[in-house]
Amino acid sequence: MPLPEETIQQLTPAALAYLGDAVYELYVRHWYLLPPKRLQSYHSQVVSQVRAERQAEHLRSLIPLLTDVELDLVKRGRNAVTGHPKRVDPATYQQATSLETLIGYLHLTNPQRLAQLLAQLELDTPI
């Protein structure tokens, strides 16, 4: 169900990243669904793509394609990060959160644009 624009504008970057994380993982899971394989294979392929390091790489590859509004969202997502996992450096975690923020926002506001950007990601070819 679509949310009104004023409601979307009230969402924090962290809330958008929370949604974006789920949308991104679902996209990656869908990407690796075929050809059919064992559950452990699905899991290892998906985990390799949803790690903060890989998300940061994806964000860097998309930056040249982003509009000014999208770049502003990326900046808001980066600035909203307050902590990070011990295994990931802060800059990488900020970039990953920025990507998730953008994905969450586009999921709510412009699914067609989101599909365009996700199609640009260089995910490893399913085995």
GROMACS elastic network, one bead per residue, 0.5 to 0.9 nm:
[ bonds ]
;  ai    aj funct       b0    kb
    2     5     6  0.89831   500
    2   108     6  0.68477   500
    2   109     6  0.80323   500
    3     6     6  0.82772   500
    3     7     6  0.63669   500
    3     8     6  0.65333   500
    3   108     6  0.70813   500
    3   109     6  0.82423   500
    4     7     6  0.53123   500
    4     8     6  0.64813   500
    4     9     6  0.88365   500
    5     8     6  0.50446   500
    5     9     6  0.61761   500
    5    10     6  0.87701   500
    5   109     6  0.78292   500
    6     9     6  0.51134   500
    6    10     6  0.65223   500
    7    10     6  0.52085   500
    7    11     6  0.68932   500
    8    11     6  0.53966   500
    8    12     6  0.87664   500
    8    16     6  0.88869   500
    8   105     6  0.78613   500
    8   108     6  0.75819   500
    8   109     6  0.81503   500
    9    12     6  0.79226   500
   11    14     6  0.80413   500
   11    15     6  0.60135   500
   11    16     6  0.66753   500
   12    15     6  0.51507   500
   12    16     6  0.63904   500
   12    17     6  0.86125   500
   12    77     6  0.87987   500
   12    80     6  0.83716   500
   13    16     6  0.50019   500
   13    17     6  0.60347   500
   13    18     6  0.85150   500
   13    73     6  0.78595   500
   13    76     6  0.63723   500
   13    77     6  0.51865   500
   13    78     6  0.86481   500
   13    79     6  0.87356   500
   13    80     6  0.62801   500
   13    81     6  0.88512   500
   13    97     6  0.88049   500
   13    98     6  0.84051   500
   13   101     6  0.58237   500
   13   102     6  0.87385   500
   13   104     6  0.88806   500
   13   105     6  0.86807   500
   14    18     6  0.60946   500
   14    19     6  0.87177   500
   14    77     6  0.70235   500
   14    80     6  0.65088   500
   14    81     6  0.76547   500
   14    97     6  0.80877   500
   14   100     6  0.89624   500
   14   101     6  0.70567   500
   15    19     6  0.64331   500
   15    20     6  0.85183   500
   15   101     6  0.78570   500
   15   104     6  0.81931   500
   16    19     6  0.52001   500
   16    20     6  0.59304   500
   16    21     6  0.85233   500
   16    77     6  0.83982   500
   16   100     6  0.71365   500
   16   102     6  0.74608   500
   16   103     6  0.77414   500
   16   105     6  0.58529   500
   17    21     6  0.58793   500
   17    22     6  0.86435   500
   17    77     6  0.73417   500
   17    97     6  0.60370   500
   17    98     6  0.72992   500
   17    99     6  0.76911   500
   17   102     6  0.73710   500
   17   103     6  0.74336   500
   17   104     6  0.57903   500
   17   105     6  0.81884   500
   18    21     6  0.53663   500
   18    22     6  0.68609   500
   18    97     6  0.87861   500
   18   100     6  0.72237   500
   18   101     6  0.75690   500
   18   104     6  0.73994   500
   19    22     6  0.53852   500
   19    23     6  0.63319   500
   19    24     6  0.86536   500
   19   100     6  0.75179   500
   19   101     6  0.78124   500
   19   103     6  0.79177   500
   19   104     6  0.50500   500
   19   105     6  0.83372   500
   19   107     6  0.84673   500
   20    24     6  0.58833   500
   20    25     6  0.84095   500
   20    97     6  0.87577   500
   20    99     6  0.77801   500
   20   101     6  0.57668   500
   20   102     6  0.70838   500
   20   105     6  0.73685   500
   20   106     6  0.86350   500
   20   107     6  0.75215   500
   21    24     6  0.52391   500
   21    25     6  0.61727   500
   21    26     6  0.86123   500
   21    50     6  0.84392   500
   21    97     6  0.82837   500
   21    99     6  0.86346   500
   21   100     6  0.52548   500
   21   101     6  0.80691   500
   21   103     6  0.77667   500
   21   104     6  0.74355   500
   22    25     6  0.51976   500
   22    26     6  0.61304   500
   22    27     6  0.86072   500
   22   100     6  0.86010   500
   22   104     6  0.84876   500
   23    26     6  0.51482   500
   23    27     6  0.62055   500
   23    28     6  0.87303   500
   23   100     6  0.84150   500
   23   103     6  0.71895   500
   23   104     6  0.70818   500
   23   107     6  0.76359   500
   24    27     6  0.50718   500
   24    28     6  0.62722   500
   24    29     6  0.86106   500
   24    50     6  0.77394   500
   24   100     6  0.72566   500
   24   103     6  0.70685   500
   24   104     6  0.85611   500
   24   118     6  0.85632   500
   25    28     6  0.50601   500
   25    29     6  0.60305   500
   25    30     6  0.84945   500
   25    46     6  0.75550   500
   25    47     6  0.89191   500
   25    49     6  0.84191   500
   25    50     6  0.64177   500
   26    29     6  0.50190   500
   26    30     6  0.60904   500
   26    31     6  0.85557   500
   27    30     6  0.51509   500
   27    31     6  0.62118   500
   27    32     6  0.89085   500
   27   118     6  0.81614   500
   28    32     6  0.64275   500
   28    33     6  0.86883   500
   28    45     6  0.88097   500
   28    46     6  0.61829   500
   28    49     6  0.72064   500
   28    50     6  0.77359   500
   28   123     6  0.81047   500
   29    32     6  0.53718   500
   29    33     6  0.61750   500
   29    42     6  0.75432   500
   29    43     6  0.85455   500
   29    45     6  0.85991   500
   29    46     6  0.60725   500
   30    33     6  0.51570   500
   30    34     6  0.80201   500
   31    34     6  0.72721   500
   31    46     6  0.89120   500
   31   123     6  0.82988   500
   31   125     6  0.87429   500
   31   126     6  0.75499   500
   32    35     6  0.75206   500
   32    36     6  0.86024   500
   32    42     6  0.65776   500
   32    45     6  0.72333   500
   32    46     6  0.72628   500
   32   125     6  0.80628   500
   32   126     6  0.54301   500
   32   127     6  0.82356   500
   33    36     6  0.62480   500
   33    37     6  0.79266   500
   33    42     6  0.72064   500
   33   126     6  0.81539   500
   34    37     6  0.76508   500
   34   126     6  0.72462   500
   34   127     6  0.86962   500
   35   126     6  0.74043   500
   35   127     6  0.75312   500
   36    42     6  0.88174   500
   37    40     6  0.82843   500
   37    41     6  0.63950   500
   37    42     6  0.68656   500
   37   127     6  0.86651   500
   38    41     6  0.53576   500
   38    42     6  0.66039   500
   38    43     6  0.88523   500
   39    42     6  0.50729   500
   39    43     6  0.61671   500
   39    44     6  0.87197   500
   40    44     6  0.61675   500
   40    45     6  0.86042   500
   41    44     6  0.52831   500
   41    45     6  0.61784   500
   41    46     6  0.85256   500
   41   127     6  0.87656   500
   42    45     6  0.53864   500
   42    46     6  0.61312   500
   42    47     6  0.85504   500
   43    46     6  0.52544   500
   43    47     6  0.60083   500
   43    48     6  0.85718   500
   44    47     6  0.51957   500
   44    48     6  0.62212   500
   44    49     6  0.89053   500
   45    48     6  0.53205   500
   45    49     6  0.67521   500
   45   124     6  0.83170   500
   45   126     6  0.78577   500
   45   127     6  0.88326   500
   46    49     6  0.52808   500
   46    50     6  0.62705   500
   46    51     6  0.88001   500
   47    50     6  0.52392   500
   47    51     6  0.62276   500
   48    51     6  0.59536   500
   48    54     6  0.74024   500
   49    52     6  0.83868   500
   49    53     6  0.85417   500
   49    54     6  0.56794   500
   49    55     6  0.71012   500
   49   123     6  0.72165   500
   49   124     6  0.81865   500
   50    53     6  0.82386   500
   50    54     6  0.65318   500
   50    55     6  0.63437   500
   51    54     6  0.54756   500
   51    55     6  0.63226   500
   51    56     6  0.87093   500
   51    96     6  0.83654   500
   52    55     6  0.50155   500
   52    56     6  0.60495   500
   52    57     6  0.86342   500
   52    88     6  0.73591   500
   52    92     6  0.65612   500
   52    93     6  0.58527   500
   52    94     6  0.88134   500
   52    95     6  0.79347   500
   52    96     6  0.51743   500
   52    97     6  0.80405   500
   53    56     6  0.51872   500
   53    57     6  0.64354   500
   53    58     6  0.88210   500
   53    88     6  0.76654   500
   53    92     6  0.61105   500
   53    93     6  0.75442   500
   53    95     6  0.86225   500
   53    96     6  0.71948   500
   54    57     6  0.50186   500
   54    58     6  0.62628   500
   54    59     6  0.86848   500
   54    96     6  0.79389   500
   55    59     6  0.62075   500
   55    60     6  0.86991   500
   55    92     6  0.84828   500
   55    93     6  0.87808   500
   55    95     6  0.73528   500
   55    97     6  0.83111   500
   55    99     6  0.68118   500
   55   100     6  0.82879   500
   56    59     6  0.50818   500
   56    60     6  0.63085   500
   56    61     6  0.87406   500
   56    91     6  0.88391   500
   56    92     6  0.58248   500
   56    93     6  0.74274   500
   56    94     6  0.80923   500
   56    97     6  0.83228   500
   56    98     6  0.83812   500
   56    99     6  0.72978   500
   57    60     6  0.51818   500
   57    61     6  0.63470   500
   57    62     6  0.88236   500
   57    92     6  0.87697   500
   57    95     6  0.83679   500
   57    96     6  0.83408   500
   58    61     6  0.51250   500
   58    62     6  0.63495   500
   58    63     6  0.88496   500
   58    96     6  0.84551   500
   58    99     6  0.78365   500
   58   120     6  0.89109   500
   58   121     6  0.61633   500
   58   122     6  0.75666   500
   58   123     6  0.89225   500
   59    62     6  0.51392   500
   59    63     6  0.62214   500
   59    74     6  0.88916   500
   59    95     6  0.67370   500
   59    96     6  0.72073   500
   59    98     6  0.77211   500
   59    99     6  0.56234   500
   59   121     6  0.88408   500
   60    63     6  0.53967   500
   60    64     6  0.81257   500
   60    95     6  0.81808   500
   61    64     6  0.71459   500
   61    65     6  0.82924   500
   61   120     6  0.83666   500
   61   121     6  0.75563   500
   61   122     6  0.87639   500
   62    65     6  0.53754   500
   62    66     6  0.65448   500
   62   117     6  0.72000   500
   62   120     6  0.74867   500
   62   121     6  0.77272   500
   63    66     6  0.54037   500
   63    67     6  0.87252   500
   63    71     6  0.74567   500
   64    67     6  0.85504   500
   65   117     6  0.80392   500
   66    69     6  0.79603   500
   66    70     6  0.56495   500
   66    71     6  0.60655   500
   66   117     6  0.86577   500
   67    70     6  0.50949   500
   67    71     6  0.61131   500
   67    72     6  0.85768   500
   68    71     6  0.50165   500
   68    72     6  0.61595   500
   68    73     6  0.87025   500
   69    72     6  0.51022   500
   69    73     6  0.64066   500
   69    74     6  0.87931   500
   70    73     6  0.50363   500
   70    74     6  0.62774   500
   70    75     6  0.86887   500
   70   102     6  0.67454   500
   70   106     6  0.87767   500
   71    75     6  0.62499   500
   71    76     6  0.86394   500
   71   102     6  0.85843   500
   72    75     6  0.50428   500
   72    76     6  0.61884   500
   72    77     6  0.86004   500
   73    77     6  0.60765   500
   73    78     6  0.85398   500
   73    98     6  0.74670   500
   73   101     6  0.69589   500
   73   102     6  0.60314   500
   73   105     6  0.81384   500
   74    77     6  0.50665   500
   74    78     6  0.61709   500
   74    79     6  0.86552   500
   74    95     6  0.80550   500
   74    97     6  0.83921   500
   74    99     6  0.65781   500
   74   100     6  0.87357   500
   74   101     6  0.67316   500
   74   102     6  0.60198   500
   75    78     6  0.50611   500
   75    79     6  0.61647   500
   75    80     6  0.86020   500
   75    98     6  0.68580   500
   76    79     6  0.51677   500
   76    80     6  0.61524   500
   76    98     6  0.73921   500
   76   101     6  0.82074   500
   77    80     6  0.51989   500
   77    81     6  0.69512   500
   77    94     6  0.73806   500
   77    95     6  0.81224   500
   77    96     6  0.89689   500
   77    97     6  0.59887   500
   77    99     6  0.76898   500
   77   100     6  0.79304   500
   77   101     6  0.54699   500
   77   102     6  0.76338   500
   78    81     6  0.58909   500
   78    91     6  0.85733   500
   78    93     6  0.84564   500
   78    95     6  0.61545   500
   78    96     6  0.82966   500
   78    97     6  0.63465   500
   78    99     6  0.87381   500
   78   101     6  0.86123   500
   79    82     6  0.81332   500
   79    94     6  0.75171   500
   79    98     6  0.84683   500
   80    94     6  0.82504   500
   80    97     6  0.84639   500
   80    98     6  0.86767   500
   81    84     6  0.76820   500
   81    90     6  0.86871   500
   81    93     6  0.79644   500
   81    94     6  0.60506   500
   81    97     6  0.72042   500
   81    98     6  0.87522   500
   83    90     6  0.76284   500
   83    93     6  0.85917   500
   84    87     6  0.83420   500
   84    88     6  0.67818   500
   84    89     6  0.73692   500
   84    90     6  0.60256   500
   84    93     6  0.62301   500
   84    94     6  0.82512   500
   85    88     6  0.56102   500
   85    89     6  0.78734   500
   85    90     6  0.83416   500
   85    93     6  0.79565   500
   86    89     6  0.73824   500
   88    91     6  0.83859   500
   88    92     6  0.66110   500
   88    93     6  0.63284   500
   89    92     6  0.55771   500
   89    93     6  0.63690   500
   89    94     6  0.87862   500
   90    93     6  0.50888   500
   90    94     6  0.60690   500
   90    95     6  0.86626   500
   91    94     6  0.50483   500
   91    95     6  0.62788   500
   91    96     6  0.86917   500
   92    95     6  0.51479   500
   92    96     6  0.62390   500
   92    97     6  0.86308   500
   93    96     6  0.50642   500
   93    97     6  0.61146   500
   93    98     6  0.84703   500
   94    97     6  0.51282   500
   94    98     6  0.60533   500
   94    99     6  0.87130   500
   95    99     6  0.63142   500
   95   100     6  0.87033   500
   96    99     6  0.51964   500
   96   100     6  0.63511   500
   96   101     6  0.86788   500
   97   101     6  0.60679   500
   97   102     6  0.86171   500
   98   101     6  0.50388   500
   98   102     6  0.62723   500
   98   103     6  0.86363   500
   99   102     6  0.51690   500
   99   103     6  0.61684   500
   99   104     6  0.85911   500
  100   103     6  0.50241   500
  100   104     6  0.60325   500
  100   105     6  0.85277   500
  101   104     6  0.51633   500
  101   105     6  0.61671   500
  101   106     6  0.86163   500
  102   105     6  0.51743   500
  102   106     6  0.61083   500
  102   107     6  0.84265   500
  102   114     6  0.86994   500
  103   106     6  0.52176   500
  103   107     6  0.59289   500
  103   108     6  0.86641   500
  103   114     6  0.66585   500
  103   118     6  0.87855   500
  104   107     6  0.51203   500
  104   108     6  0.65047   500
  104   109     6  0.87713   500
  105   108     6  0.53250   500
  105   109     6  0.61237   500
  105   110     6  0.79481   500
  105   114     6  0.89575   500
  106   111     6  0.58437   500
  106   112     6  0.83951   500
  106   113     6  0.69124   500
  106   114     6  0.54700   500
  107   110     6  0.60146   500
  107   111     6  0.50200   500
  107   112     6  0.86243   500
  107   113     6  0.86778   500
  107   114     6  0.63765   500
  107   115     6  0.89188   500
  108   111     6  0.69383   500
  109   113     6  0.89482   500
  110   113     6  0.54511   500
  110   114     6  0.63715   500
  110   115     6  0.88206   500
  111   115     6  0.61243   500
  111   116     6  0.86431   500
  112   115     6  0.50928   500
  112   116     6  0.63394   500
  112   117     6  0.88230   500
  113   117     6  0.63129   500
  113   118     6  0.86123   500
  114   117     6  0.52115   500
  114   118     6  0.60664   500
  114   119     6  0.84894   500
  115   118     6  0.51308   500
  115   119     6  0.60406   500
  115   120     6  0.87770   500
  116   119     6  0.52693   500
  116   120     6  0.67488   500
  117   120     6  0.52194   500
  117   121     6  0.70505   500
  118   121     6  0.54076   500
  118   122     6  0.88783   500
  119   122     6  0.80829   500
  120   123     6  0.89975   500
  122   125     6  0.85611   500
  123   126     6  0.84981   500
  124   127     6  0.86450   500
